[in-house]
């Protein structure tokens, strides 16, 4: 059992879930949410903060500031609290309420952008705000996850080697594309590995990361309103785009088997299963699950939220029917128990009268 003194020293790096029984195709899901930050972003946050300290950019009196849709903000809030730095997260209105509350509970400040930039969307508006802060006072230190090489290096050094250790015969790796730090770090590692591995990027419909028109995206995590500066498509073998309705269905399907994962994970699983179904042969495949599902309870796991945004058919009707039947069965069982208890009470009353 590990004994730690700071939260960033713990991260479960070797947990995989076999999804074949749930989805019909063989896929191993690398779970990255079992640390005190609750997501894969702990790795990038730790690497970037420690590099900034080594380089003398981050020092006593500095205020950490970062643009984040949520998970990196939580990781930086946690590390900033452990190290004694103030932290300000610039996010936008799509950020989950639970995520904002977590950052504040850890001592971070949260600034919410409510209006997107007309060209670069919420991401561009967030970055513009961060740049204005840094220009106003030199105590603000922006790690800039979008261009910081230590973002990708964290996954080159840790995430990809952990996959390689467990799956020496790996054929394909599925990685969600946000800042593309995880994608690039893993892709570069496997490009140098002793055997070929296909790296498939999973993106959200409406994201412009790999080209195409920008569209509405309501689930934070993956996708971007402008091309990520770190992206080098020469390291990517294929791209799968996933509609948010498919993300939601994958999350609900996983939850129906007892695994509560976040929106980014649902996107990656949906894209991976679609890609594998078209291959015609069994492959050794791994997908990276960036986060868990607790922060999405008010969004993708909230029926009214889903139906208001995506319509009545957004969640798989069979899954919803199964849940409804289970609840009905529970209600019937409780009614039966109540009737049995009433019968027992009447029997006891009769016994009392006889006595």
N, C-alpha and C positions, 0 to 999 in steps of 0.2 A: 504493500500500500504506500503510495507516495505521500510525503509530508512537504507542504509548500508554505511559503511565507508571503508570496504575492500571487494574485489570481492568474496572471498570465503564464505562470509556470506549469499549469495543468492543461493538457489537451489530449483527449482520447483520439489517437491517430490511426488505429488499426481495427475499427469496427465496420463491418460490411453486412448488408442485408441481401439475401437471395430473393429476388422478385419473381422467379420463374413460376412459382405456384400461384401468384396473384395475377400475372399478366400473360402467361403462356410462352413468353420468350425468355431465354436465359439472360439475366442481367444482374450484376452485383452492384449494390448501391453503397458507395463510400460515405459514411455518415460523419459530417464535420461539425455537428451542433453540440457535441458533448464537451463543452468547456464553459467557463464562467461568463463568457460573452455570448454564448449560444449560437455561434456561427463560424464559418471558415474565415471570416474577416479578422479574427483574432491574430492569425498568422501574419497577414499583411500589416496590421496595425503595429504589432510588436516589432517587426522588421524595420518599418519606416521610422518609428519613434527612436529605436536604438541607434539607427544610422544617423538620425538628426542630432542625437546627443553626441555621438562620436565625432561628427563633423563640426560641432560647436554651434549649430544653428538653433538648437533647443537648449536653454539654460535657465537657471533660476530667474523668475520674473516673466518668463515667456508665457504667452497664452496660445494654446493649441487651437487652431480653427480648421475645419474641414467641411467640404460639401459631401453629403451622404444621403442616400434614400432610406437609410436606417441601420443596417447591420454594422457597417464600419463605425458609425456614430456611437453605437453601444460599446463596441470594442475599445474605441478611443476614450470614451467616458470612463470605462473601467481602468484602463491603463493610466490615464491622467490622474484619477483618484489615488491609485496605488503609488504614483510617483510625485504627487503634490502639485501638478500643473492645473490651472484653470482650463476648461475646454468649452468651446462654442461650436455647435453643429448647425450648419445651414442646410435645411432640408426643404421639402415642399409638401403641399397638401395631400399628396398620396401616401405619405409616411404613416404607417399604422399608429394609432393612438397608444397602444401598449409599448411600442418602441420609443415613442417620445417620452412617455412616463418613465421608462427604464433609464433613459439618459439623464433625466432630471433627478431620479432617485439616486443615481451615482454621482450627482454633483455637477453634471453638465448643464450648460445653457442651450436652449434650442430656439433657433430663429426659423420660422416657417414662411417660405415664399409661396404666395397665393396666386400670382399671375405669371404664366409662362412667357418666355421671350417669343416673339412672333416667328422667329426663324429657328432658333436652337432649343425651344421648349423650356421646360422646367430646369433641365440640366444647365442650359446656358444662363438662365436667370440666377441660379444658385452660384455658379462660378463668378458671374459678374459681381454679385454681392460680396463674395469672399475677397475678390481682388480689391474692391473698394475698401473693405476693412483693413486689409494689409497696407494699402496706400495711406490710410489715415493714421496708423500708428505702427512703429517698427517692433512693438512687443508681440504682435500677432505673428505666429509661425504657421504657415500653410504647408502641410506635408504633400498635398496635391497627389492623391491616389491615382489620378488619370495619367500622369506622366512619370511618376516616381518609379525608378527601376527596381527599388526594393519591394514594391508590390508584387511584381512577377517573380523576383528572386526568392521570395518566401515559399512559393509553390515549386520552384525549381529545386530548392534545397530540401523541402519537407513533404509536400503533398504527393508529387510524382514518385519520389523514391519509396514512399509508403505503399503506393499502388504496385510498384514494381516488385517489392519484396513479397507481397501476398500473391501476385499473379505473374509469375515469370513467363507464362505462355500467353500473355495479353495480346489480343488482336485489335481491339478498338476501345478508345476512351472517349466518353461523352462529357463535355464541359460547357456549362452555361456561359454566355458572353455578356458581361456587364462593362466594367472598366477594361476587361480582357486580361487583367493581371493573372488570374488563375489559369486562363486558357493559354496565354503565352508562356508562362512559367512551366506548365506541364508539357506543352508542345515542344518547347526547346529541349527539355530533358529527354523526352522520348525520341526526338530526332537524333540524339547522340547515343541512344541506347544500343545494346548489342543485337537487337532484332527489330524489324519494322513493326510499328504500331500506327494504326490509323487514328487520327484525332479529328473528332466531329464536334463542331461548335453548334450549340443550341441557342437560338435567339428567339425573341418574342415578335410576333406579327405587330407591325407598327414601329418597330425599331429601325433605325437607319444604319446600324453598325456595318452591315454587309451590303449596303445600297438599298434602293427602293424608297418609297414615299413614307414620310412620317405619319403615324396614326395614333389614335387614342390608346394609351396604356394605363391601366388603373392599378396593376399589381406591381409593387416596387421590387427592385432587385436586379433583374436582367433587362437587357435592352438599353438603348441610348438615343437621345434626340440629335446627336451628332457623332461623327465617326470617332471612335476612341484613338487617341494619339499613339497608344502602345501597340495597336493591332498591326500584325504583319501576316497577311493572308497566305503567304508562301508556306507557313507552318501549319495551315489548316487544310485538311483533306476533303472535308465536306461541311455543309451548313444545313441545318434543319430549322425551319421557322415554325413556331407553335402559337396558335391562337389562344387567347386567355381563357376561352371557354374550355379548351382541352386541358389547360393547366388546372383549372378548377376540378374538372372531372377526374384527373389523375390524383389530385390531392384527396378527393373524397373516396376514391377507390382504395388508396393506401390507408386512409383512416378506417375504412370498413374492415380492414384486416388488423387494426390495432396500431398502425404506424401513423402518427400525426406529424407530417412534414410541412414545411413552408412553401410559399408560392414558387420560389426559384427551383426548389426540388421537384415540384409538380411539373414545371415546364421542362426540366431536363429529362425526367422519366417519360413524359409523353413523347418528346422528340426522339428519345432513344428507342422506345418501343416502335414508333412509326418507322424509323430507319432500319431496325433489325428485321421487322416484318417483311421488308422488301429485298432482303439479302438472299433468301433461299437456302441458307446453310447455317449451321450452328456455329457461333463464334464465342470466344472468351471475351466478354464485354463488361466494362466497368463504367458507371456513371457517378459523378461527384454530386452529392447532396449538400448544398451549402448551409442549410439551416433546418430548424425544427418548426413546429406549427403553432406554438402557443401565441405568437405575436399576430397571428392571422385569424384568431377566433372571432373578431368583430367584422371580418371581411370575407375571405373565401370560405370560411366555415359558418357564415351567418346567412341563412337562406334568404332573408329579405334583401340583404345587400346584394347578393348574387342575382336575384330575380329582377331587382330594380335596374341594375346596370346591364344585364345580359339576356334577360327574358326568362320565361317560364321553363324553357327546355335546357337551360345552361347546365344544370346539374343532372346527371344521369337519372332518368326516371326510375329505373329498376333499383338503384341504390337508395333513392328516396323512399320508394315503395317498401323496400326491405326494412328500412329504419322505421317507417310508419307501422308496418306489421309487427315489428319487434316491440314497439311502444304499445300497440294495441294488445299484443299478447301479454305484456307486463301488466297492463291495466286489467285485463281479464283475470290474470293470476292473482292480482291484488284483490279483485272483487271476490274471487273464489275463496281467498284467504279470509276476507272479511265475513263471508257467509259461514265459513267453517267456524270462525271465532264466535259468531252469533249463535250457531248451533251448540257450541261448547258451553257458552254462557247460559243458554236455555236449559241444557242438560244439568248444569250445576245448580241452577235455580230449582229445577225439579227435584234434584237430590236433597237440596236444603229443605224443601217443603215436606218431602217424605220423612226426613229426620225429625 
